[in-house]
């Protein structure tokens, strides 16, 4: 039977230096997938939304803010705003007032109003479902676009936030120094059907076990793969 997991790194399109350093094998990939599923079987986005446009708003607002902070703000905002035209009716001033408890709220409000105008005029009020279109929108970067594609449209994506970035490097899954680079490496290693679930599970693992400071190594099932000390990450 052919394995469902990624082939060893020798069969992936990565540099020779990464092949030697990463030592990614089917056994390692399988263990990471299975152990994370056991630890966090229900891992999913913690942002609340009911429409894809609300997801866009929530993800834009989440920059330098926690999901809990965003949900507190959107609980009232989303009673008024479900689609781009609703946000335009609300206006930048009122939007700024409603999200002022979040960091960078003025620039977020400005970007969201610009984004809503573009969606109304160029996309018939719909959120586009392609990466190239999404990253053209104000306030949408590569990670945000990947989240929207995966969570909103159920398309294969592997967004990399600070937790995914740290965990991937500590587990020897990437040596890249940017989130985009780490995302590309992870996509080469794991079959696409696992990408979004692993994104959420890496986040939970990073928040609860493989923390930036004082990681709980005593309960980590991946100590044999850990590169934390040598990388100082």
C-alpha positions in Angstrom: 0.0 0.0 0.0 1.3 3.5 -0.9 1.7 5.7 2.2 -0.7 8.7 2.6 2.1 10.8 4.0 4.8 12.8 2.4 7.8 11.1 0.8 11.2 11.6 2.4 12.7 15.1 1.9 15.0 13.7 -0.9 11.9 13.4 -3.1 10.8 17.0 -2.4 11.7 20.2 -4.3 14.0 21.6 -1.6 17.6 22.6 -1.5 20.4 20.2 -0.7 21.2 22.1 2.4 17.6 21.7 3.7 17.7 18.0 2.8 20.7 17.5 5.1 19.4 19.7 7.9 15.7 18.7 8.0 15.9 14.9 7.7 12.2 14.8 7.1 10.9 11.2 6.7 7.5 9.6 6.3 7.8 8.3 9.9 8.4 11.8 11.2 5.6 13.4 9.1 3.2 10.6 10.1 3.9 11.1 13.8 3.4 14.8 13.7 0.1 14.4 11.9 -1.2 11.7 14.2 0.0 13.1 17.5 -1.4 16.6 16.8 -4.7 15.1 15.8 -4.8 13.2 19.1 -3.9 16.3 21.1 -6.2 18.7 19.3 -8.9 16.8 17.4 -11.3 19.7 17.3 -8.8 22.5 16.5 -10.4 25.2 14.3 -10.4 29.0 13.9 -11.5 30.8 17.1 -12.7 33.8 15.2 -16.5 34.1 15.1 -18.2 34.9 11.8 -21.3 33.9 9.7 -20.4 35.3 6.3 -17.1 35.2 4.3 -17.0 39.0 4.4 -17.3 38.9 8.2 -14.3 36.4 8.2 -12.4 39.0 6.1 -13.1 41.7 8.7 -12.2 39.5 11.6 -8.9 38.4 10.1 -7.9 41.9 9.2 -8.8 43.0 12.8 -6.8 40.2 14.3 -3.4 41.7 13.3 -1.6 42.4 16.6 -4.8 41.5 18.5 -6.0 38.3 20.0 -8.9 36.3 18.7 -10.7 36.9 22.0 -10.3 40.7 21.6 -11.5 40.6 18.0 -14.6 38.5 18.9 -15.5 40.9 21.7 -15.5 43.7 19.1 -17.3 41.9 16.3 -20.0 40.5 18.5 -21.7 44.0 18.2 -20.2 45.0 14.8 -21.6 41.9 13.0 -25.1 42.6 14.1 -24.8 45.6 11.7 -22.3 44.3 9.1 -22.7 41.2 7.1 -21.7 42.3 3.6 -19.5 45.0 2.1 -22.4 47.4 1.5 -23.3 47.2 5.2 -19.8 48.4 6.1 -19.9 51.3 3.7 -23.3 52.3 5.1 -21.7 52.2 8.6 -18.8 54.5 7.5 -15.2 54.8 8.6 -15.8 57.1 11.6 -18.4 54.7 13.2 -16.3 51.7 12.3 -13.3 53.3 14.0 -15.4 54.0 17.1 -16.6 50.4 17.3 -13.1 48.8 17.0 -11.1 51.4 18.9 -10.2 48.9 21.6 -8.0 47.1 19.1 -4.5 48.0 18.2 -4.0 50.0 15.0 -7.7 50.5 14.8 -7.6 53.7 12.7 -5.5 52.0 9.9 -7.7 48.9 10.1 -10.8 50.9 9.7 -9.4 52.8 6.7 -8.3 49.6 5.0 -11.6 47.9 5.6 -13.6 50.7 4.1 -11.3 50.8 1.1 -11.6 47.0 0.8 -15.4 47.1 1.0 -15.5 49.8 -1.8 -13.3 47.6 -4.0 -15.5 44.5 -3.4 -18.6 46.5 -4.2 -17.3 48.1 -7.4 -15.0 45.4 -8.8 -16.4 42.1 -7.4 -20.1 42.6 -7.3 -20.0 42.7 -3.5 -18.4 39.2 -3.3 -15.1 38.2 -1.7 -12.8 36.7 -4.4 -11.6 33.2 -3.9 -8.2 33.4 -5.5 -4.9 34.2 -3.7 -3.8 36.7 -6.4 -7.0 38.7 -6.1 -7.1 38.6 -2.3 -3.6 40.0 -1.8 -4.4 43.0 -3.9 -7.0 44.1 -1.3 -6.1 46.7 1.4 -5.1 45.1 4.7 -4.8 41.6 3.1 -1.3 40.0 3.2 -0.2 36.4 2.2 -1.2 34.9 5.6 -4.6 36.7 5.7 -5.3 35.5 2.1 -4.4 31.9 3.0 -6.7 32.0 6.0 -9.6 33.4 3.9 -9.1 30.7 1.2 -8.8 27.9 3.7 -11.4 28.8 6.4 -13.8 30.7 4.1 -13.6 28.8 0.9 -12.3 25.4 2.1 -9.4 25.5 -0.3 -6.0 23.9 0.5 -4.0 26.5 2.4 -1.3 26.6 5.1 -1.3 30.0 6.7 1.7 30.7 8.9 1.3 32.9 11.9 3.8 33.4 14.7 2.9 30.1 16.4 3.1 28.0 13.1 6.4 29.7 12.3 8.0 28.9 15.6 6.7 25.3 15.8 7.7 24.5 12.2 11.3 25.6 12.8 11.6 23.9 16.2 10.4 20.6 14.7 12.9 20.8 11.9 10.2 21.2 9.2 11.6 24.5 7.8 14.7 26.6 7.9 13.1 29.5 6.2 13.3 32.9 7.9 10.0 34.3 6.6 6.4 33.1 7.1 6.0 32.8 3.3 9.1 30.6 3.1 7.9 28.4 6.0 4.5 28.0 4.3 6.1 26.9 1.1 8.2 24.3 3.0 5.2 22.9 4.9 3.2 22.6 1.7 6.0 20.5 0.1 6.2 18.2 3.1 2.5 17.5 4.0 -0.2 16.3 1.6 -2.6 19.2 0.9 -5.6 17.5 2.6 -3.8 18.0 5.9 -2.8 21.6 5.5 -5.6 23.6 7.1 -6.1 21.1 10.0 -2.4 21.2 10.6 -2.4 25.0 10.5 -5.0 25.1 13.4 -3.2 22.3 15.3 0.2 23.9 15.0 -1.4 27.1 16.5 -2.9 25.2 19.4 0.3 23.3 20.0 2.2 26.6 20.0 -0.2 28.2 22.4 -0.5 25.4 24.8 2.7 23.3 24.7 5.5 24.7 22.4 5.2 28.2 23.8 7.6 31.0 22.8 8.8 31.3 26.4 8.9 28.4 28.8 7.7 25.7 26.5 6.2 22.7 28.2 8.8 20.2 26.9 7.9 17.6 29.6 4.6 16.7 27.7 5.8 17.3 24.2 5.6 14.2 22.0 8.1 15.5 19.5 11.3 16.0 21.6 13.2 13.7 19.4 12.7 16.2 16.5 13.3 19.4 18.5 15.8 21.9 17.2 15.0 24.6 19.8 18.4 24.8 21.5 20.5 24.8 18.4 18.3 27.3 16.7 17.6 29.4 19.8 14.0 29.8 18.6 
